[in-house]
Amino acid sequence: MKDLRNYEVDLKNNLQTKAEIVLKQTHNHSIVRAEVLKHRISSEEVKSKILKLFEKGKTPSKALFTFKSQLRVES
């Protein structure tokens, strides 16, 4: 192994260093459970309704409450 001084000289002379990065995607929770389904990505229709509520000045919690209330009325 090179001593530290030689390594520093190499870095100064050759500013490009080589590295290998390995990324692994792991979850720290189960992803095959029923409770995961509540975190699904919403449809474009739902997104647009929520954004309209935000534009009307609703907070996230009030927008969600209003959206759920509208769903109950529609069904």
Biopython code that builds the backbone (N, CA, C, O; Angstrom):
import numpy as np
from Bio.PDB.StructureBuilder import StructureBuilder

atoms = [
    (1, "MET", "N", (0.847, -1.178, 0.000)),
    (1, "MET", "CA", (0.000, 0.000, 0.000)),
    (1, "MET", "C", (0.891, 1.240, 0.000)),
    (1, "MET", "O", (1.895, 1.294, 0.711)),
    (2, "LYS", "N", (0.514, 2.234, -0.805)),
    (2, "LYS", "CA", (1.301, 3.462, -0.879)),
    (2, "LYS", "C", (1.220, 4.216, 0.435)),
    (2, "LYS", "O", (0.231, 4.133, 1.163)),
    (3, "ASP", "N", (2.283, 4.953, 0.718)),
    (3, "ASP", "CA", (2.164, 5.758, 1.919)),
    (3, "ASP", "C", (1.335, 7.006, 1.608)),
    (3, "ASP", "O", (1.134, 7.344, 0.441)),
    (4, "LEU", "N", (0.869, 7.668, 2.616)),
    (4, "LEU", "CA", (-0.096, 8.757, 2.480)),
    (4, "LEU", "C", (0.445, 9.909, 1.641)),
    (4, "LEU", "O", (-0.311, 10.520, 0.886)),
    (5, "ARG", "N", (1.732, 10.218, 1.754)),
    (5, "ARG", "CA", (2.294, 11.340, 0.987)),
    (5, "ARG", "C", (2.232, 11.066, -0.514)),
    (5, "ARG", "O", (1.889, 11.957, -1.291)),
    (6, "ASN", "N", (2.555, 9.863, -0.921)),
    (6, "ASN", "CA", (2.477, 9.528, -2.345)),
    (6, "ASN", "C", (1.028, 9.589, -2.840)),
    (6, "ASN", "O", (0.768, 10.017, -3.965)),
    (7, "TYR", "N", (0.103, 9.162, -2.003)),
    (7, "TYR", "CA", (-1.313, 9.189, -2.363)),
    (7, "TYR", "C", (-1.783, 10.624, -2.587)),
    (7, "TYR", "O", (-2.511, 10.901, -3.540)),
    (8, "GLU", "N", (-1.359, 11.549, -1.695)),
    (8, "GLU", "CA", (-1.747, 12.948, -1.827)),
    (8, "GLU", "C", (-1.160, 13.554, -3.097)),
    (8, "GLU", "O", (-1.830, 14.342, -3.765)),
    (9, "VAL", "N", (0.065, 13.206, -3.441)),
    (9, "VAL", "CA", (0.692, 13.701, -4.667)),
    (9, "VAL", "C", (-0.071, 13.176, -5.876)),
    (9, "VAL", "O", (-0.322, 13.924, -6.821)),
    (10, "ASP", "N", (-0.443, 11.895, -5.858)),
    (10, "ASP", "CA", (-1.225, 11.327, -6.957)),
    (10, "ASP", "C", (-2.540, 12.064, -7.137)),
    (10, "ASP", "O", (-2.955, 12.325, -8.267)),
    (11, "LEU", "N", (-3.204, 12.404, -6.032)),
    (11, "LEU", "CA", (-4.473, 13.121, -6.114)),
    (11, "LEU", "C", (-4.289, 14.511, -6.717)),
    (11, "LEU", "O", (-5.112, 14.956, -7.516)),
    (12, "LYS", "N", (-3.220, 15.192, -6.339)),
    (12, "LYS", "CA", (-2.981, 16.530, -6.868)),
    (12, "LYS", "C", (-2.652, 16.481, -8.354)),
    (12, "LYS", "O", (-3.084, 17.354, -9.107)),
    (13, "ASN", "N", (-1.903, 15.489, -8.783)),
    (13, "ASN", "CA", (-1.518, 15.371, -10.189)),
    (13, "ASN", "C", (-2.646, 14.832, -11.059)),
    (13, "ASN", "O", (-2.750, 15.204, -12.228)),
    (14, "ASN", "N", (-3.464, 13.990, -10.530)),
    (14, "ASN", "CA", (-4.547, 13.365, -11.283)),
    (14, "ASN", "C", (-5.836, 13.587, -10.503)),
    (14, "ASN", "O", (-6.192, 12.787, -9.638)),
    (15, "LEU", "N", (-6.536, 14.682, -10.814)),
    (15, "LEU", "CA", (-7.710, 15.068, -10.039)),
    (15, "LEU", "C", (-8.894, 14.126, -10.237)),
    (15, "LEU", "O", (-9.888, 14.227, -9.518)),
    (16, "GLN", "N", (-8.802, 13.229, -11.185)),
    (16, "GLN", "CA", (-9.884, 12.274, -11.381)),
    (16, "GLN", "C", (-9.567, 11.000, -10.608)),
    (16, "GLN", "O", (-8.532, 10.369, -10.821)),
    (17, "THR", "N", (-10.450, 10.644, -9.734)),
    (17, "THR", "CA", (-10.288, 9.396, -9.000)),
    (17, "THR", "C", (-11.374, 8.430, -9.445)),
    (17, "THR", "O", (-12.443, 8.842, -9.895)),
    (18, "LYS", "N", (-11.099, 7.190, -9.319)),
    (18, "LYS", "CA", (-12.057, 6.173, -9.730)),
    (18, "LYS", "C", (-12.695, 5.571, -8.490)),
    (18, "LYS", "O", (-12.026, 5.315, -7.488)),
    (19, "ALA", "N", (-13.993, 5.351, -8.575)),
    (19, "ALA", "CA", (-14.704, 4.734, -7.459)),
    (19, "ALA", "C", (-15.838, 3.886, -8.007)),
    (19, "ALA", "O", (-16.359, 4.144, -9.092)),
    (20, "GLU", "N", (-16.198, 2.903, -7.267)),
    (20, "GLU", "CA", (-17.327, 2.057, -7.626)),
    (20, "GLU", "C", (-18.385, 2.244, -6.556)),
    (20, "GLU", "O", (-18.121, 2.068, -5.367)),
    (21, "ILE", "N", (-19.583, 2.602, -6.990)),
    (21, "ILE", "CA", (-20.684, 2.809, -6.068)),
    (21, "ILE", "C", (-21.745, 1.761, -6.360)),
    (21, "ILE", "O", (-22.202, 1.617, -7.494)),
    (22, "VAL", "N", (-22.122, 1.043, -5.336)),
    (22, "VAL", "CA", (-23.147, 0.014, -5.476)),
    (22, "VAL", "C", (-24.344, 0.432, -4.622)),
    (22, "VAL", "O", (-24.227, 0.581, -3.406)),
    (23, "LEU", "N", (-25.494, 0.619, -5.271)),
    (23, "LEU", "CA", (-26.699, 1.002, -4.551)),
    (23, "LEU", "C", (-27.619, -0.198, -4.429)),
    (23, "LEU", "O", (-27.849, -0.920, -5.399)),
    (24, "LYS", "N", (-28.132, -0.400, -3.251)),
    (24, "LYS", "CA", (-29.096, -1.469, -3.016)),
    (24, "LYS", "C", (-30.333, -0.840, -2.392)),
    (24, "LYS", "O", (-30.244, -0.099, -1.413)),
    (25, "GLN", "N", (-31.475, -1.144, -2.969)),
    (25, "GLN", "CA", (-32.706, -0.606, -2.414)),
    (25, "GLN", "C", (-33.314, -1.649, -1.489)),
    (25, "GLN", "O", (-33.707, -2.733, -1.920)),
    (26, "THR", "N", (-33.383, -1.307, -0.242)),
    (26, "THR", "CA", (-33.997, -2.203, 0.731)),
    (26, "THR", "C", (-35.009, -1.404, 1.549)),
    (26, "THR", "O", (-34.859, -0.196, 1.734)),
    (27, "HIS", "N", (-36.012, -2.074, 2.023)),
    (27, "HIS", "CA", (-37.026, -1.437, 2.846)),
    (27, "HIS", "C", (-36.843, -1.890, 4.285)),
    (27, "HIS", "O", (-36.493, -3.041, 4.545)),
    (28, "ASN", "N", (-37.081, -0.981, 5.214)),
    (28, "ASN", "CA", (-37.002, -1.345, 6.619)),
    (28, "ASN", "C", (-38.391, -1.695, 7.165)),
    (28, "ASN", "O", (-38.619, -1.690, 8.375)),
    (29, "HIS", "N", (-39.307, -1.996, 6.246)),
    (29, "HIS", "CA", (-40.660, -2.381, 6.611)),
    (29, "HIS", "C", (-41.205, -3.325, 5.546)),
    (29, "HIS", "O", (-40.640, -3.450, 4.459)),
    (30, "SER", "N", (-42.300, -3.980, 5.870)),
    (30, "SER", "CA", (-42.909, -4.903, 4.924)),
    (30, "SER", "C", (-43.577, -4.133, 3.794)),
    (30, "SER", "O", (-44.228, -3.116, 4.034)),
    (31, "ILE", "N", (-43.421, -4.608, 2.571)),
    (31, "ILE", "CA", (-44.071, -3.940, 1.435)),
    (31, "ILE", "C", (-45.173, -4.799, 0.834)),
    (31, "ILE", "O", (-45.731, -4.445, -0.205)),
    (32, "VAL", "N", (-45.495, -5.915, 1.465)),
    (32, "VAL", "CA", (-46.538, -6.800, 0.964)),
    (32, "VAL", "C", (-47.624, -6.998, 2.028)),
    (32, "VAL", "O", (-48.034, -8.124, 2.309)),
    (33, "ARG", "N", (-48.072, -5.908, 2.601)),
    (33, "ARG", "CA", (-49.116, -5.958, 3.613)),
    (33, "ARG", "C", (-50.248, -5.044, 3.196)),
    (33, "ARG", "O", (-50.049, -4.116, 2.412)),
    (34, "ALA", "N", (-51.423, -5.300, 3.712)),
    (34, "ALA", "CA", (-52.599, -4.519, 3.355)),
    (34, "ALA", "C", (-52.445, -3.052, 3.720)),
    (34, "ALA", "O", (-52.928, -2.182, 2.995)),
    (35, "GLU", "N", (-51.777, -2.763, 4.836)),
    (35, "GLU", "CA", (-51.643, -1.366, 5.256)),
    (35, "GLU", "C", (-50.783, -0.534, 4.302)),
    (35, "GLU", "O", (-50.845, 0.695, 4.329)),
    (36, "VAL", "N", (-49.999, -1.179, 3.479)),
    (36, "VAL", "CA", (-49.169, -0.464, 2.503)),
    (36, "VAL", "C", (-50.046, 0.152, 1.417)),
    (36, "VAL", "O", (-49.680, 1.166, 0.823)),
    (37, "LEU", "N", (-51.185, -0.449, 1.161)),
    (37, "LEU", "CA", (-52.056, 0.029, 0.090)),
    (37, "LEU", "C", (-52.566, 1.447, 0.324)),
    (37, "LEU", "O", (-52.907, 2.141, -0.634)),
    (38, "LYS", "N", (-52.624, 1.888, 1.570)),
    (38, "LYS", "CA", (-53.104, 3.248, 1.825)),
    (38, "LYS", "C", (-52.088, 4.308, 1.378)),
    (38, "LYS", "O", (-52.409, 5.496, 1.355)),
    (39, "HIS", "N", (-50.882, 3.893, 1.028)),
    (39, "HIS", "CA", (-49.851, 4.830, 0.580)),
    (39, "HIS", "C", (-49.617, 4.746, -0.930)),
    (39, "HIS", "O", (-48.548, 5.111, -1.420)),
    (40, "ARG", "N", (-50.614, 4.268, -1.655)),
    (40, "ARG", "CA", (-50.482, 4.171, -3.111)),
    (40, "ARG", "C", (-50.427, 5.557, -3.739)),
    (40, "ARG", "O", (-50.857, 6.540, -3.135)),
    (41, "ILE", "N", (-49.903, 5.626, -4.938)),
    (41, "ILE", "CA", (-49.874, 6.872, -5.692)),
    (41, "ILE", "C", (-51.283, 7.152, -6.202)),
    (41, "ILE", "O", (-51.925, 6.272, -6.776)),
    (42, "SER", "N", (-51.758, 8.363, -5.995)),
    (42, "SER", "CA", (-53.117, 8.734, -6.382)),
    (42, "SER", "C", (-53.236, 8.930, -7.879)),
    (42, "SER", "O", (-52.245, 9.166, -8.569)),
    (43, "SER", "N", (-54.463, 8.829, -8.373)),
    (43, "SER", "CA", (-54.716, 9.061, -9.796)),
    (43, "SER", "C", (-54.610, 10.555, -10.097)),
    (43, "SER", "O", (-54.592, 11.383, -9.187)),
    (44, "GLU", "N", (-54.543, 10.880, -11.362)),
    (44, "GLU", "CA", (-54.458, 12.292, -11.771)),
    (44, "GLU", "C", (-55.718, 13.049, -11.356)),
    (44, "GLU", "O", (-55.651, 14.229, -11.013)),
    (45, "GLU", "N", (-56.863, 12.370, -11.386)),
    (45, "GLU", "CA", (-58.123, 13.007, -10.989)),
    (45, "GLU", "C", (-58.075, 13.429, -9.518)),
    (45, "GLU", "O", (-58.486, 14.536, -9.170)),
    (46, "VAL", "N", (-57.578, 12.550, -8.668)),
    (46, "VAL", "CA", (-57.472, 12.852, -7.238)),
    (46, "VAL", "C", (-56.474, 13.983, -7.020)),
    (46, "VAL", "O", (-56.733, 14.899, -6.239)),
    (47, "LYS", "N", (-55.348, 13.922, -7.699)),
    (47, "LYS", "CA", (-54.337, 14.978, -7.558)),
    (47, "LYS", "C", (-54.909, 16.339, -7.933)),
    (47, "LYS", "O", (-54.675, 17.326, -7.236)),
    (48, "SER", "N", (-55.664, 16.394, -9.039)),
    (48, "SER", "CA", (-56.204, 17.686, -9.477)),
    (48, "SER", "C", (-57.245, 18.208, -8.490)),
    (48, "SER", "O", (-57.303, 19.413, -8.243)),
    (49, "LYS", "N", (-58.074, 17.317, -7.917)),
    (49, "LYS", "CA", (-59.063, 17.757, -6.923)),
    (49, "LYS", "C", (-58.379, 18.308, -5.680)),
    (49, "LYS", "O", (-58.787, 19.338, -5.144)),
    (50, "ILE", "N", (-57.342, 17.624, -5.226)),
    (50, "ILE", "CA", (-56.608, 18.088, -4.034)),
    (50, "ILE", "C", (-55.916, 19.419, -4.316)),
    (50, "ILE", "O", (-55.935, 20.319, -3.476)),
    (51, "LEU", "N", (-55.303, 19.548, -5.504)),
    (51, "LEU", "CA", (-54.632, 20.810, -5.850)),
    (51, "LEU", "C", (-55.625, 21.966, -5.913)),
    (51, "LEU", "O", (-55.296, 23.084, -5.519)),
    (52, "LYS", "N", (-56.832, 21.708, -6.403)),
    (52, "LYS", "CA", (-57.863, 22.764, -6.434)),
    (52, "LYS", "C", (-58.225, 23.197, -5.021)),
    (52, "LYS", "O", (-58.452, 24.380, -4.768)),
    (53, "LEU", "N", (-58.280, 22.249, -4.112)),
    (53, "LEU", "CA", (-58.567, 22.599, -2.717)),
    (53, "LEU", "C", (-57.428, 23.427, -2.123)),
    (53, "LEU", "O", (-57.675, 24.351, -1.348)),
    (54, "PHE", "N", (-56.193, 23.106, -2.479)),
    (54, "PHE", "CA", (-55.056, 23.916, -2.019)),
    (54, "PHE", "C", (-55.143, 25.330, -2.576)),
    (54, "PHE", "O", (-54.875, 26.302, -1.869)),
    (55, "GLU", "N", (-55.518, 25.439, -3.844)),
    (55, "GLU", "CA", (-55.638, 26.757, -4.470)),
    (55, "GLU", "C", (-56.710, 27.599, -3.794)),
    (55, "GLU", "O", (-56.634, 28.828, -3.798)),
    (56, "LYS", "N", (-57.709, 26.940, -3.211)),
    (56, "LYS", "CA", (-58.762, 27.650, -2.481)),
    (56, "LYS", "C", (-58.318, 28.048, -1.084)),
    (56, "LYS", "O", (-59.073, 28.679, -0.345)),
    (57, "GLY", "N", (-57.091, 27.680, -0.719)),
    (57, "GLY", "CA", (-56.535, 28.083, 0.571)),
    (57, "GLY", "C", (-56.652, 27.047, 1.669)),
    (57, "GLY", "O", (-56.378, 27.348, 2.831)),
    (58, "LYS", "N", (-57.054, 25.829, 1.327)),
    (58, "LYS", "CA", (-57.174, 24.770, 2.334)),
    (58, "LYS", "C", (-55.791, 24.289, 2.762)),
    (58, "LYS", "O", (-54.861, 24.240, 1.957)),
    (59, "THR", "N", (-55.669, 23.938, 4.027)),
    (59, "THR", "CA", (-54.445, 23.313, 4.517)),
    (59, "THR", "C", (-54.488, 21.845, 4.090)),
    (59, "THR", "O", (-55.551, 21.356, 3.706)),
    (60, "PRO", "N", (-53.361, 21.131, 4.146)),
    (60, "PRO", "CA", (-53.384, 19.719, 3.762)),
    (60, "PRO", "C", (-54.418, 18.894, 4.543)),
    (60, "PRO", "O", (-55.118, 18.066, 3.960)),
    (61, "SER", "N", (-54.512, 19.119, 5.850)),
    (61, "SER", "CA", (-55.469, 18.333, 6.636)),
    (61, "SER", "C", (-56.909, 18.695, 6.285)),
    (61, "SER", "O", (-57.763, 17.811, 6.212)),
    (62, "LYS", "N", (-57.195, 19.985, 6.066)),
    (62, "LYS", "CA", (-58.559, 20.388, 5.699)),
    (62, "LYS", "C", (-58.900, 19.944, 4.275)),
    (62, "LYS", "O", (-60.047, 19.600, 3.988)),
    (63, "ALA", "N", (-57.903, 19.952, 3.381)),
    (63, "ALA", "CA", (-58.130, 19.481, 2.014)),
    (63, "ALA", "C", (-58.477, 18.001, 2.020)),
    (63, "ALA", "O", (-59.380, 17.571, 1.302)),
    (64, "LEU", "N", (-57.770, 17.223, 2.821)),
    (64, "LEU", "CA", (-58.051, 15.797, 2.915)),
    (64, "LEU", "C", (-59.440, 15.556, 3.511)),
    (64, "LEU", "O", (-60.187, 14.710, 3.020)),
    (65, "PHE", "N", (-59.786, 16.296, 4.563)),
    (65, "PHE", "CA", (-61.107, 16.168, 5.172)),
    (65, "PHE", "C", (-62.202, 16.504, 4.163)),
    (65, "PHE", "O", (-63.194, 15.783, 4.055)),
    (66, "THR", "N", (-62.022, 17.599, 3.425)),
    (66, "THR", "CA", (-63.006, 18.011, 2.420)),
    (66, "THR", "C", (-63.116, 16.971, 1.320)),
    (66, "THR", "O", (-64.219, 16.639, 0.887)),
    (67, "PHE", "N", (-61.989, 16.458, 0.869)),
    (67, "PHE", "CA", (-61.993, 15.446, -0.186)),
    (67, "PHE", "C", (-62.738, 14.193, 0.271)),
    (67, "PHE", "O", (-63.556, 13.651, -0.472)),
    (68, "LYS", "N", (-62.457, 13.733, 1.495)),
    (68, "LYS", "CA", (-63.139, 12.550, 2.016)),
    (68, "LYS", "C", (-64.631, 12.802, 2.173)),
    (68, "LYS", "O", (-65.448, 11.915, 1.921)),
    (69, "SER", "N", (-64.984, 14.015, 2.591)),
    (69, "SER", "CA", (-66.402, 14.363, 2.746)),
    (69, "SER", "C", (-67.104, 14.332, 1.388)),
    (69, "SER", "O", (-68.226, 13.838, 1.276)),
    (70, "GLN", "N", (-66.447, 14.856, 0.368)),
    (70, "GLN", "CA", (-67.014, 14.836, -0.987)),
    (70, "GLN", "C", (-67.185, 13.410, -1.485)),
    (70, "GLN", "O", (-68.162, 13.109, -2.170)),
    (71, "LEU", "N", (-66.243, 12.522, -1.150)),
    (71, "LEU", "CA", (-66.361, 11.118, -1.545)),
    (71, "LEU", "C", (-67.584, 10.469, -0.900)),
    (71, "LEU", "O", (-68.281, 9.683, -1.542)),
    (72, "ARG", "N", (-67.847, 10.796, 0.376)),
    (72, "ARG", "CA", (-69.000, 10.224, 1.061)),
    (72, "ARG", "C", (-70.296, 10.687, 0.420)),
    (72, "ARG", "O", (-71.245, 9.913, 0.297)),
    (73, "VAL", "N", (-70.339, 11.953, 0.011)),
    (73, "VAL", "CA", (-71.539, 12.517, -0.614)),
    (73, "VAL", "C", (-71.777, 11.866, -1.981)),
    (73, "VAL", "O", (-72.916, 11.577, -2.348)),
    (74, "GLU", "N", (-70.700, 11.641, -2.723)),
    (74, "GLU", "CA", (-70.807, 11.059, -4.064)),
    (74, "GLU", "C", (-71.249, 9.601, -4.016)),
    (74, "GLU", "O", (-71.907, 9.136, -4.947)),
    (75, "SER", "N", (-70.909, 8.870, -2.965)),
    (75, "SER", "CA", (-71.243, 7.446, -2.939)),
    (75, "SER", "C", (-72.575, 7.152, -2.294)),
    (75, "SER", "O", (-72.976, 5.991, -2.208)),
]
sb = StructureBuilder()
sb.init_structure("model")
sb.init_model(0)
sb.init_chain("A")
sb.init_seg("    ")
for serial, (resi, resn, name, xyz) in enumerate(atoms, 1):
    if name == "N":
        sb.init_residue(resn, " ", resi, " ")
    sb.init_atom(name, np.array(xyz, "f"), 0.0, 1.0, " ", f" {name:<3s}", serial, name[0])
structure = sb.get_structure()
